[in-house]
Amino acid sequence: MQAPAHPDTLPSAHALRAAASRLVSALAAHSDPEYRLTVLKRLARRLGEDQYPLFIRILGVVAESDDSRAHRVLAETFGTALRRMDLPGGALSSWGATRLPDSRQPVAASALSGQFFGATPQRLLGPVEYLTVWHLQRTQRQPLGAEAFRTALARLIALLNHSEDARTLYPQKLAVDAQSEMEGAYTRTTRDRLAAIAGAWGAGLSPEEVAEAALAAGGDAATPPPGAWVVRDL
């Protein structure tokens, strides 16, 4: 399937709808779940890590449509990915993972790596985790605004709820992630938000209520980012 072009600005609504239609057609043309997952991962890979927000936006276009068959086939493909623990992911810089060498010890040449000079490690994140980290943590991207986060998260959850596997397994994954303290992956605030999403989603709340729970977790949902940050929408 042909991926959309990589323009400097967000593709037009027509281009997004066309890309979403091609994705759904490619998935629906085959009944093999593994093949469908390959198609979905290929799209994310062809767009590239810098364009993962575009991948999420294409998912959102499908979610906004009234095509129940499209909802089901895409959600079921994510269900397969979750069963395989192989979500199509995007990378965000793990700013917290960069550490200075121990000043009490001689500095070896190997310590002066790209990581030391700011090329921080990146982890592949599924779409829900990506949105949460993008909204809450300092990464290589301009921060995602609260309203855009709320809308994109609710839209994504509504789509994934069309698969019983995705609806069940994704909250379980997020609950595990929320307990993880992998260096540089998630801040404490991000883990709190992931736990809130997992709890609300797993409890069967509506997508809008899950998004509200994510924003309310920690009690600082209305706190604006630092003035030097440029906030963008998805």
N, C-alpha and C positions, 0 to 999 in steps of 0.2 A: 504493500500500500504506500502510495506517495505521501510523504510528510509535507505539511505546509512550509512555505518559504520562511526564512528567518529575517524578517524586516526589523528595522530599528523600533518601529512602533507596533502596537497590538494589531494583528490582522483584522480585516473588516469582518463584520457580522456574517456576510456572505461566505467569506473564506473559512471562518470557523464552522459554520453550518456544513459546508462542503466537506471539511476535514472530518467532522463528526459523522457525517453520512457514510464516508468511505470507511471509517473505522468500523461502524456497525455492520456495514455490508460485508466487510472482510471477515468479521467474527461470525456472522450468521451463515456465511457460505459453508462453514465446516461445523460438524457436530462434535469433533474431538476436542475435549476441554484443554488438552495439552497444546494442541495446535493454536487454539484461541489465545491461550496465555502467551505463546510465542509471538503471535501477531501484536498483542498489546505491548509486550516488552520491546518488540522491534520498533514500534512507534515512539516510545519513550526514548529509546536509544538513538534513533535517527534524528529526533528533535535536538538531542544533546542535553547535557546537564544544565547549561545556562538557560535552556528553554523549557525546563520542567514546569514552570507556572503555566506555559501554554498547553502542556499536556493536561494539567488540572482543569484549565478553562475548557478544553475540548470535552472532558468528562462532564463539566457543568452544562455545556450545550445539550448533551444527550439527556441529562437530568431534567433540564427545563422543557424538553419536548414532551408531547403527549403520546409518544410511541412506547407503549408498555412492553412490546417485544424487544425493543432496543434497550430499555431499562433492564429487562431480565437477563438478556445475553451478556451485557457488559458487567452487571453485578455478579452473575454466576462466574464470569471469568476472574473477577477479583476473589470470589470464593475459592476457586482453584488455586490462585496465587497464595492465598492465606493458608490453605491446607498444605501447600508445598513450602511455605515460609519463603516465598520468592516474589514479593511484591515489586512491580515496576517502580523504581525509586529515582529520586533526584538528590543531588548533593548540596549541602549547605556547609560553609566553613564552621569548624568547631573552634570558635575563638577561645574557649576556656581551656583547650588542650595545650596551648603554647606555654612553655615554662622556661624560665631562665636557668642556665646551668648553676649548680651549687657553687656559690662564691667562695666557700671554704676549701674547695678542692681545685687543683690545677685544671684548666680548661683544655680538654683534648680537641684536636682539630675536628674530630667527628661530631663534636657537640655543636659546631658552627654550621648547622645544616640549614636547609631551606625552612624547616619548621622554626628554628631559632630566629630567622630573619623575617618571619611573618607568614610564610606559606603554610598556614595551619591545616591540620588534617581534615578530611571531609568524610562524612558517613552518608550512605544512601538511605534516604528516608521515604517511607510510603506517603501517599498524598495527605492523610490526616496529620501525621507527624510533621511533614514538611510545612503545612500551613501553620501549625502551632509554633514550631521553631522560628519560622519566618516572622510571625507576628510578635514573638516575645524576646528573641535573642538577637544579639548583634552578629550579623553574618556579612557575607560579601554582597548581599542584596539590600536595597533600600527597604526599610521596615514596612510590613503590611499593616494597613490601617485596621482598626477594630471593626468597623462596619463591613469592610471587605472580607475580613476573617470570618465574621459571623455569617455573612451571606454564603461564602464559598463552602464553609464547613457544613452548614445546614443542607445546602444543595447536594453536597457529596454524600452525606449520610442518608438523605432521602433516596439517592440512587442506589447505594449499597444495600439498603433495606429490602430491595427486591430479590435478594438472595439470602436464604436462611443461613447458609454457611458464612457469608460475609457479615450478616447482621450479628451472628453469634461469635465468630472467631475474631473479628477485628477488635471489639471491646476487650476480649481476653488478651489479645496481643498488647493493646495499649496499657492494660493493667499491669502486665509484666514489665513493659518499658518504664512505667512510672516508678517501679521499684528499683530500676537499674541506676547505678551511679557510675556508669562507664565514663571515664575521664573525657571531658570535652563534648559529650554527646548532648546532654540536656542539663539546663540549670535546674535549681530546686523549683523555681516558679513554673518552668515548663513541665516538670514531672507532676506538679500539683494539677496543672491544667489537663494533662493527659489522663491523670487519675479521675478528674471530674468528668471528662468526656466518657471514659470507660464506664464509670458508675452510672451516669445518666443514660447512656446508650444501652448498656446492659440491662437497665431497669425498664426499658421499653418506652422511654419518653419520646416525644415527637422530635424530629430533627431540629426544629426551632428551639425547643426546650433544651436539647443537648448543647446547642451553640450558646445559649444563654448561660447554662451551667459552666461552660468553659470560660466565658468572660467573667463570670462572677467569682470563680475560684481564686482565692487569695485576697479578694476584697479590693483589688487595685485595677479593676477593668477600665475605669475611667481615667486613670493616670496617663497623661500624654507622654510620648517619648521625649528625650532631650531635645532642646530647641535646635540643635545642629543637625538633627536627623531629618531626612526628607521622607515623608510617609507616602506610599503609593497604594493604589488599589490594584486588585488582581485583574 
